[in-house]
Amino acid sequence: MKAPLSWILDHVDVPAGTTTDEITDRLTLTGLKLEAVESPGREITGPLVIGRVLTMEPEPQKNGKTINWCTVDVGDANGTGEPQGIVCGAHNFAAGDLVVTVLPGGVLPGGFEISARKTYGHVSAGMICSARELGLGEDHDGIIVLPADAGEPGQDVRPVLGLDEEVVELEINPDRAYALSVRGIAREVLVSVEGASGFRDPAVRDTPAANGDGHPVVVEDAEGCPVFVARRVSGFDPTAPTPDHIVQRITAAGMRPISLAVDVTNYVMLETGRPIHGYDADKVRGPLVVRRALDGERLTTLDGTDRALDPQDLVVTDDSGIIGLGGVMGGETTEMSGSTTSILVEAAHWDAVSMFRTGRRHKITSEAGKRNERGVDPTICEAAADRVVELLVEHGGAVADPGVTVVGTPPAMPTVQVPGDLAARVSGMPITEERSIECLRAVGCDVSGTGTLSVTPPPWRPDLTDAQDFSEEVIRLVGYDRVPSVLPTPPSGRGLTRAQQLRRRVGRTLAGEGYVEVVSFPFVGETDLDALGLAPEDPRRDVLRLSNPLNTEAGFMTTTLLPGVLRAAGRNVGHGTADVAVFETGTVTLPTHAGPAPILPVDRRPTDEELAALDAALPAQPLHLAVVAAGDAVAGGWWGQGRPVSWSDAVEAVRSVADALGLDVAAAPVELAPWHPGRCAELSVDGEVVGHAGEVHPRVCEAFGLPRRTVAAEVDLDLLIARAVHLRQAPTFSSYPVAKEDVALVVDDATPAAEVEAALREGAGELLESIRLFDVYTGDQVGAGRKSLAYALRFRAPDRTLKEGEAAAARDAAVALAAERTGAVQRA
């Protein structure tokens, strides 16, 4: 919400000398956060004065354009007292008019410097300004013509135009709709700024009583529209200009001046917070009727859009059909225009929920809708309509019709029981019951009783519905800055849980391997699952649908972390990072289809059976780990060629994590989306599958914007942590010599190297210190469909030097077991 400070201070008095910073600081501390303080004339420097046009001579040009050669009286502002010669291309003024004149040496917004220069055969010493040139609006069709009593030539024009005005922009939370008005902000200044007084409510005014002479209105849905007020003016002059002070204020508030009739309704909305709608009364046929739309009905709204209406939409109709989408936007058929002389003013209170749903349904965002959907004071409809009528009569020459239509009554505000010491207990501050009552009455509440207070919120505060809301009102007025910063004393002997410590160990391990952690949203859509290449029967397609998703294209809870991590990697690649290695730890959601969750009682502790039923209805949310790498695993340079990532890097990333947890991971070939067939490994610990790793399928790489040969892995981290060794024993190192043995085994091409390695490790026995695959060979020497795996085996005893033949015997035992299990044949 943007509002000129002077407009706010029209309705509340602050102590003399109170600065803008002091006012905005207090507003921020009480919940209306300051976004900015702007001044329209901040960029304007130098002489900007009132000028009186003495003469103007039209001079046609060869290009068909006609300019005016003017002499302008600027008093002594030019240092000579002589009239200034100025060329002007506008034609909306005449000799004798007062205009805004910037003299040589002045600088206009955008750094536009003014100097005396020759143009159109004259030396033009200055400029006669339009609103756009001064940054006051978009009007550039003509220059600004000041009222005859604006001042004398040579006088500084800044105060006249409000260029020295400070405009305050505040961030308004959705629950504080009353602050989307000057009235609401002034009330906040009253309760926030020390010494503020004299609140003048623009909605408090004498209004004519309802009578039977007004325009007939029928409200068929009183719940959707509790109050409807209609007033009419006749004899309105549609050519009457909007007064400068109204134009300046609504422009400063971020709205565009249109015409007097429209500007007045916007002005009153900004002033009081009550949206107003005006109809061309001569286009309205018969009584106004408020009802819900019917199936198949349509409306062309003021923005020119033909809309199919929903049966839940509130509409305003006359004998010709629907003429407005109640509280959101009017219709084209009764729109006010440049020929409107009779205006029907509508000030109605609409159900906030209906307004919100209608606005979202039709994708309409308007200043009126923004206020109606948040909840507006229902008691000021008559006052707001009367204020609009008053301004139309005063500035548009209209005559107010005697008829006043008021249908319905404002809904009553509920009374809430609030413990008198609640604010003190919640905040930890010594807030007495008397102080709480004082604060609640300051914000407009009706308070009675002691001990337990009976509190009725004011009609402009529909957000105050329970005791905690009222305690927050007290605390914010006392001052959030005064809430003591007291941390609870932590119990001794407690720290991170075992699972938390192991999760940190996993993160440190992957960071040490060169992976960077990312965090992505746990939401997916059908397109994400299709991009992964998941088959229709794949259990990962069994997803939990969200009833109110943040994004309609991602309306499900994910069952796999891969979409988010692949998307993050693809985004980095798209931004020019060719070598990417990222990981994420997060929960996935696996539906249990146990039926809806039971509603637990609130008046007692739920039973164990009720809690168990609730737990059974909740979906499983295991913790997963996913890694993705693309580009080079090892960068090339003067030391040699780089090495691109391969499927083995994804497997090794998981093995590094497992090793940090004290576990051994076995790998076996498998085919599973989104990995490439023949390049995917199933990972298991003690025979239980914990995840998969390998090279991502080319089609999946293309879908996520990743290069071919990208690799990925995903494992169930909960399963790994459950089996992890929490406190690992430090390794022991032998000081005795190592015995080196190398073996080359020929196996079928489909035999996993990990299976051969496992057999060698088991067969070698306790003397085996390490085993490493250092070569894989396929070719004529081993035959078609066969491969040779070369392993380096290192043997060492912890307490002695190995005897001759011990290492060879262990090697032979390892080879024998590998041959038995995998059919391996040792190469000569």
Order of alpha helices (4+ residues) and beta strands (2+ residues): beta-alpha-alpha-beta-beta-beta-beta-beta-beta-beta-beta-beta-beta-beta-alpha-beta-alpha-beta-beta-alpha-alpha-beta-beta-beta-beta-beta-beta-beta-beta-alpha-alpha-alpha-beta-beta-alpha-alpha-beta-beta-alpha-alpha-beta-beta-alpha-beta-beta-alpha-beta-alpha-beta-beta-beta-alpha-beta-beta-beta-alpha-beta-alpha-beta-alpha-beta-beta-alpha-beta
